[in-house]
């Protein structure tokens, strides 16, 4: 007996100024104006997407001490933007990336619970960590956190946040004027937590929100990250795997780990990032993709992207020539601050890249496009719809976080041309199933555990 067709989960990622966007395109809009965020979110809702997703930029990236405009990360505060979007959307989930290293549980739990109330149960938190001392300079604690301690703090941070959200139960707010009772119990909101990272106690000021708890998302595929994701941590994981075989292996591993932790099948959703390029014919889409990627990754941009691993000044190398003939210098003074790929073996990565370049006769820039480009779905609308659907139905993922090279109108084409085809295939909703983000993702409401 065949299983029911999986429904594709869709999120929309609005990129900042970096190698994934083309800010110089005449059709590109502001990265700051609220109209840009509103247009993108309302387009996603028109396409029956599950949620709208904003990344976080806590520091402006630098190259040799100077901010460079080829790759600037920085935008208005995500929770503030999403709170404003709650007023101009009705069903769309609102997911903010917020760093657990540079924030405190009480304040963040309060902000997210508030967003959940104001949006009617549509809040989500993409929990990230950092051991980047450069970014940490902007915060009181600085870059104190060792890499091996990131998940220690993240796990305890999430545990504290859940303790705070659970300090209220659904029936605690009575507000009965006849009985003269506002609260069902006088200790509503009381909490106490003592751990390795946090030692706090008091009263949480925000009553239980419509979802009980915001939806939790996470990126990270290390062994530590996989255990965190399946041991009662996030509800969804951003996957970096785009080939079907790799994606299926990751999907199976997460489901097996979840089962070992006693979690039901499908309780952790797998969502890779993806982009698309459409054309009236496949050949037209391929040519359009070539033009877009060369606009996304300029010659200078390619040099900078490779500098994140080489940790050398590569400006003297021809972008249209071979790869640099020098070894990386991972122990030297950092050339790039705020982006460097510090959690990998630079020598192994460069050796792998040299093999790819040799096998494909890639130039420096072509290698950068191959490594850092993210578009996986190229073709006619019908081809893209089929490939997206096949990937999900074959358990490569549960859906996708769709981005575009053009802010804020890049998603319009996908919603107008691909979404109707996915709906015809029976793989995407024609209307929203519920009122909360958990409803639409098919996630259970967390059990109430009043903690006093």
matplotlib code that plots the C-alpha trace (Angstrom):
import matplotlib.pyplot as plt

x = [0.0, 1.5, 1.8, -0.1, 1.6, 3.7, 2.8, 5.7, 6.7, 7.8, 9.6, 10.8, 14.3, 14.9, 18.6, 20.8, 23.5, 25.9, 26.8, 23.3, 21.7, 22.2, 21.8, 23.0, 20.1, 17.9, 14.8, 16.4, 14.8, 15.8, 17.2, 15.9, 12.6, 9.6, 7.9, 10.5, 9.7, 6.0, 6.0, 8.1, 6.0, 2.7, 3.9, 4.9, 1.4, -0.2, 1.7, 0.5, 4.0, 4.4, 6.7, 8.8, 12.4, 15.0, 18.6, 20.6, 23.5, 25.2, 28.4, 29.4, 32.0, 35.4, 38.3, 41.7, 40.0, 37.7, 34.0, 33.5, 30.4, 30.7, 29.4, 27.8, 25.7, 23.5, 19.9, 17.2, 16.4, 14.5, 12.0, 11.0, 10.5, 8.5, 6.3, 5.4, 4.7, 2.3, -0.1, -0.1, -0.3, -2.8, -1.5, 2.2, 4.7, 7.3, 10.7, 13.6, 17.2, 18.5, 21.8, 21.8, 25.4, 24.9, 21.4, 19.8, 16.9, 14.5, 14.6, 14.4, 11.7, 9.6, 10.1, 9.2, 6.2, 5.1, 5.5, 3.4, 0.6, 0.6, 0.6, -2.0, 0.4, 2.8, 6.2, 9.3, 12.9, 15.9, 18.4, 22.0, 25.3, 28.7, 32.3, 33.3, 35.3, 35.1, 31.3, 31.5, 33.2, 29.8, 28.6, 29.5, 30.6, 32.6, 33.9, 34.2, 32.4, 34.6, 33.4, 33.0, 30.7, 28.3, 25.8, 26.2, 24.9, 22.3, 20.8, 20.6, 19.3, 16.5, 15.7, 15.4, 13.2, 10.9, 10.8, 9.7, 7.1, 5.8, 5.5, 2.0, -0.7, -3.6, -6.2, -4.1, -5.5, -9.1, -10.1, -13.5, -15.0, -17.9, -15.7, -13.1, -10.4, -7.8, -5.5, -6.5, -3.4, -1.4, 2.0, 1.3, 4.5, 6.8, 10.0, 13.4, 16.4, 19.9, 22.4, 25.9, 25.1, 22.2, 20.9, 17.7, 14.4, 11.4, 8.1, 7.6, 5.5, 3.9, 1.0, 1.0, 0.9, -1.4, 1.1, 2.2, 5.7, 7.1, 8.3, 12.1, 14.4, 18.1, 21.0, 23.9, 24.8, 27.7, 27.2, 26.6, 24.1, 22.2, 21.8, 20.7, 18.2, 16.7, 16.9, 14.0, 15.5, 14.3, 11.1, 12.9, 16.5, 17.9, 19.8, 22.8, 22.5, 21.2, 22.0, 19.3, 21.6, 23.2, 19.9, 18.3, 21.1, 20.8, 17.0, 17.3, 19.8, 17.7, 14.6, 16.6, 18.1, 14.6, 13.3, 16.1, 15.0, 11.4, 10.1, 7.4, 8.2, 8.1, 8.5, 11.7, 11.2, 14.1, 14.4, 17.3, 17.8, 17.1, 16.9, 15.4, 15.7, 12.8, 12.6, 10.1, 12.5, 15.2, 17.9, 16.6, 16.6, 20.2, 21.4, 19.5, 21.1, 24.6, 23.9, 22.5, 25.4, 28.0, 26.1, 26.0, 29.6, 31.8, 35.5, 36.3, 33.5, 35.0, 38.4, 36.9, 34.9, 38.0, 39.9, 37.5, 39.3, 42.8, 43.1, 45.4, 45.0, 44.0, 43.4, 46.5, 45.1, 43.2, 39.5, 39.5, 42.7, 43.6, 43.3, 45.9, 49.1, 49.8, 48.7, 46.1, 47.4, 44.8, 47.0, 47.8, 46.1, 42.5, 42.0, 38.2, 36.3, 32.8, 32.5, 35.6, 34.9, 36.8, 35.2, 36.9, 40.3, 41.5, 44.1, 41.5, 39.0, 41.6, 42.7, 39.1, 38.5, 41.7, 40.4, 37.0, 38.7, 41.0, 38.3, 36.0, 38.7, 37.3, 38.8, 39.0, 35.6, 34.0, 35.1, 33.7, 30.4, 30.4, 31.1, 29.1, 26.3, 23.0, 20.6, 19.5, 16.3, 16.7, 14.2, 10.7, 8.0, 6.8, 10.3, 11.0, 7.7, 8.4, 12.0, 10.9, 8.1, 10.3, 12.9, 10.4, 8.4, 11.7, 12.5, 15.3, 13.5, 10.1, 10.3, 12.5, 13.5, 13.2, 15.4, 16.0, 18.7, 16.3, 15.0, 12.0, 10.3, 12.2, 9.6, 6.8, 7.7, 7.8, 4.4, 2.8, 4.3, 5.4, 3.0, -0.1, 1.7, 2.6, -1.1, -2.2, 0.1, -1.6, 1.7, 1.0, -2.1, -4.7, -5.6, -4.1, -5.1, -5.0, -4.4, -0.9, 2.5, 2.4, -1.0, 0.3, 3.6, 1.7, 3.5, 1.9, 1.4, 3.9, 2.4, 1.8, 4.3, 3.7, 7.1, 7.2]
y = [0.0, 3.3, 6.1, 9.4, 12.0, 14.3, 18.0, 20.2, 22.7, 26.1, 28.9, 32.1, 33.4, 37.1, 37.4, 40.4, 42.0, 39.1, 36.7, 35.2, 38.5, 41.0, 44.3, 46.1, 44.8, 47.8, 45.9, 45.3, 47.2, 48.4, 45.9, 48.2, 49.7, 48.0, 47.9, 45.3, 43.0, 43.5, 42.7, 39.5, 38.3, 39.0, 37.2, 34.2, 34.2, 34.4, 31.3, 29.5, 29.3, 28.1, 30.8, 33.9, 33.7, 36.4, 35.7, 37.7, 40.1, 41.1, 42.6, 44.2, 42.0, 43.3, 42.6, 43.6, 46.1, 47.7, 47.1, 45.8, 46.2, 42.8, 41.0, 43.1, 41.4, 43.7, 44.6, 45.8, 43.6, 40.5, 40.3, 44.0, 43.5, 40.3, 42.0, 44.7, 42.0, 40.3, 43.2, 42.8, 39.0, 36.5, 33.0, 33.2, 31.9, 34.5, 33.0, 35.1, 34.0, 34.9, 34.1, 32.1, 33.2, 36.9, 37.0, 36.1, 33.7, 35.8, 38.7, 36.6, 34.3, 37.4, 38.8, 35.6, 35.0, 38.5, 37.9, 34.7, 36.6, 39.5, 37.2, 34.8, 31.9, 32.3, 32.9, 30.8, 30.9, 29.8, 29.2, 29.8, 29.9, 31.6, 31.3, 34.3, 36.7, 39.4, 39.5, 39.1, 42.5, 44.1, 42.4, 42.5, 38.9, 39.2, 36.1, 34.2, 31.0, 28.2, 26.3, 23.1, 25.0, 26.4, 23.5, 23.4, 26.9, 26.5, 23.4, 25.1, 28.3, 26.5, 24.6, 27.9, 29.5, 26.5, 26.7, 30.3, 29.6, 26.8, 28.9, 29.8, 27.3, 28.0, 28.5, 30.8, 34.0, 34.0, 37.7, 37.0, 40.4, 38.6, 36.5, 39.3, 36.9, 37.8, 34.8, 31.2, 30.7, 33.3, 31.9, 32.0, 32.8, 31.7, 30.0, 29.0, 27.5, 26.7, 25.3, 25.5, 28.5, 30.2, 30.7, 32.7, 32.9, 35.1, 35.7, 35.5, 38.4, 37.0, 34.5, 31.3, 32.1, 30.6, 27.9, 27.1, 27.6, 29.2, 26.7, 26.0, 25.7, 25.0, 24.7, 22.4, 18.9, 18.0, 15.0, 17.5, 19.4, 16.2, 15.0, 18.5, 18.5, 15.1, 15.0, 17.3, 20.4, 22.0, 21.2, 21.6, 21.6, 23.6, 21.0, 21.8, 18.7, 19.3, 16.1, 13.5, 10.7, 12.9, 14.4, 11.0, 9.7, 12.8, 12.4, 8.7, 9.6, 12.3, 10.0, 7.2, 9.5, 10.9, 7.4, 6.6, 9.6, 8.4, 11.1, 10.1, 9.9, 13.3, 15.3, 16.9, 18.5, 18.6, 21.8, 22.6, 26.0, 26.3, 28.8, 28.6, 30.0, 29.7, 30.0, 29.3, 26.5, 24.6, 26.2, 29.7, 28.9, 27.6, 30.7, 32.9, 31.0, 31.6, 35.4, 35.5, 33.6, 35.8, 38.8, 37.3, 36.4, 39.0, 38.5, 40.5, 38.7, 35.3, 36.4, 37.4, 34.2, 32.1, 34.3, 33.0, 29.7, 30.6, 33.4, 35.2, 38.3, 36.9, 40.2, 39.6, 36.5, 36.6, 35.6, 34.2, 32.3, 29.2, 28.8, 30.3, 28.3, 28.9, 27.0, 28.4, 30.2, 29.3, 30.3, 33.8, 37.1, 36.9, 38.5, 38.2, 39.0, 38.0, 35.4, 33.2, 29.5, 28.8, 25.4, 23.3, 22.1, 24.7, 22.3, 19.6, 22.1, 23.6, 20.2, 19.2, 22.5, 22.0, 18.5, 20.0, 22.8, 20.4, 17.9, 20.6, 23.0, 25.7, 29.2, 30.8, 32.5, 29.4, 27.4, 30.1, 29.9, 26.1, 26.1, 29.0, 29.2, 27.8, 27.4, 23.8, 24.1, 25.4, 24.8, 25.5, 25.9, 22.4, 21.0, 22.9, 21.8, 18.2, 18.2, 19.9, 17.4, 14.4, 15.5, 15.6, 12.5, 10.5, 11.7, 14.1, 16.6, 17.7, 21.0, 23.9, 27.4, 29.2, 32.2, 34.5, 36.7, 39.6, 41.5, 41.9, 40.7, 37.5, 35.2, 36.6, 34.4, 31.3, 32.0, 32.8, 29.9, 27.1, 27.1, 26.4, 23.4, 22.0, 22.5, 20.6, 17.8, 17.6, 18.4, 21.9, 23.2, 25.3, 26.9, 27.1, 24.2, 26.1, 29.4, 28.8, 27.9, 24.6, 23.8, 24.4, 22.5, 19.5, 19.9, 19.0, 21.7, 21.1, 19.5, 22.0, 21.6, 24.3, 24.9, 26.5]
z = [0.0, -1.0, 1.5, 1.2, -0.8, 1.4, 1.5, 0.7, 3.4, 2.0, 3.7, 2.0, 2.8, 2.1, 1.6, 2.5, 0.5, -0.3, -3.1, -3.2, -4.2, -7.0, -5.3, -8.4, -10.5, -11.6, -10.3, -6.9, -4.0, -0.5, 2.0, 4.8, 3.7, 5.3, 1.9, 0.8, 3.7, 3.3, -0.4, 0.1, 3.0, 1.3, -1.8, 0.2, 1.9, -1.5, -2.5, 0.7, 2.1, 5.6, 6.9, 6.2, 7.4, 8.2, 8.9, 11.5, 11.0, 14.2, 12.7, 9.4, 7.7, 7.1, 4.8, 6.2, 8.5, 5.9, 5.3, 1.8, -0.2, -2.1, 1.0, 3.7, 6.3, 8.3, 8.4, 10.9, 13.9, 12.8, 15.6, 15.2, 11.4, 11.9, 14.5, 12.0, 9.4, 11.8, 11.2, 7.4, 7.1, 8.4, 8.1, 7.3, 10.0, 11.1, 11.9, 13.3, 13.5, 17.0, 18.5, 21.7, 22.4, 22.6, 24.2, 27.5, 27.9, 29.8, 27.4, 24.2, 25.5, 26.3, 22.8, 21.1, 23.3, 22.5, 18.8, 19.1, 20.8, 18.4, 15.4, 16.7, 17.0, 14.1, 15.7, 15.1, 16.4, 14.4, 17.1, 16.2, 18.1, 17.6, 18.7, 16.6, 18.7, 16.1, 16.3, 20.0, 20.3, 19.9, 23.1, 26.8, 27.0, 23.8, 22.0, 25.3, 24.1, 22.9, 19.9, 21.9, 24.4, 21.8, 22.1, 25.8, 26.1, 23.3, 24.9, 28.3, 26.7, 25.0, 28.2, 30.1, 27.4, 27.5, 31.3, 31.0, 28.4, 30.5, 33.7, 32.5, 31.7, 29.3, 32.1, 34.3, 32.9, 34.1, 34.1, 35.7, 36.8, 38.6, 40.7, 41.1, 39.9, 37.4, 37.8, 38.4, 40.7, 42.5, 41.4, 37.7, 35.8, 38.7, 37.5, 38.8, 36.8, 38.0, 35.6, 34.3, 32.1, 33.7, 37.3, 37.3, 39.0, 39.2, 37.4, 33.6, 32.5, 29.3, 29.6, 27.6, 23.9, 21.2, 20.2, 23.7, 22.5, 19.3, 16.6, 17.0, 14.0, 13.8, 11.3, 12.0, 10.8, 13.0, 15.4, 18.2, 16.1, 15.1, 18.6, 19.7, 16.9, 17.7, 21.5, 22.2, 20.6, 17.4, 15.4, 12.1, 10.7, 7.9, 5.8, 3.6, 1.4, -2.1, -3.9, -3.4, -2.2, 0.5, 1.5, 1.8, 4.0, 6.3, 6.4, 7.5, 10.1, 11.7, 11.7, 13.3, 16.0, 16.7, 17.2, 19.6, 21.7, 21.7, 19.3, 16.8, 13.1, 11.3, 14.5, 13.1, 9.7, 7.2, 5.1, 2.8, 1.3, -2.4, -5.2, -8.7, -12.2, -14.6, -18.4, -21.2, -22.2, -20.3, -22.5, -21.7, -18.0, -18.2, -20.0, -17.5, -14.6, -16.1, -16.3, -12.8, -11.2, -12.9, -11.5, -8.1, -7.9, -9.6, -10.2, -7.1, -5.1, -6.1, -4.8, -1.5, -1.2, -1.6, 0.8, 3.6, 3.3, 2.0, 4.6, 2.2, 0.1, -3.3, -5.1, -7.2, -8.8, -12.1, -11.5, -15.0, -14.4, -12.4, -8.7, -6.4, -6.4, -2.7, 0.3, 2.7, 5.9, 8.5, 11.4, 10.0, 10.9, 9.6, 6.2, 6.4, 9.7, 10.3, 7.7, 7.6, 7.4, 10.6, 11.4, 8.6, 7.7, 5.2, 3.6, 3.0, 1.6, -0.8, -1.9, -2.6, -4.6, -6.6, -7.6, -8.6, -10.6, -12.4, -13.3, -14.7, -16.0, -13.8, -13.4, -10.0, -10.5, -12.0, -8.9, -6.6, -8.5, -8.2, -4.5, -3.3, -5.8, -4.4, -7.3, -7.6, -9.6, -13.2, -16.0, -17.1, -14.3, -15.0, -14.7, -11.5, -9.9, -10.8, -9.4, -6.2, -5.7, -6.5, -4.0, -1.2, -2.1, -2.2, 1.3, 0.4, 2.6, 3.9, 1.9, 1.1, 2.2, -1.1, -1.8, -4.8, -6.2, -6.4, -3.3, -2.8, -5.9, -6.7, -5.3, -7.4, -10.4, -8.3, -6.8, -10.1, -12.2, -9.9, -7.0, -9.2, -10.6, -7.2, -6.2, -9.3, -8.3, -4.9, -3.1, -1.9, 0.0, -1.8, 1.6, 5.1, 7.3, 10.6, 12.3, 13.8, 12.4, 14.3, 12.7, 9.2, 9.8, 11.2, 14.6, 17.9, 20.5, 23.4, 26.5, 29.3, 32.1, 34.7, 36.4, 39.8]

ax = plt.figure().add_subplot(projection="3d")
ax.plot(x, y, z, "-o")
ax.set_aspect("equal")
plt.show()
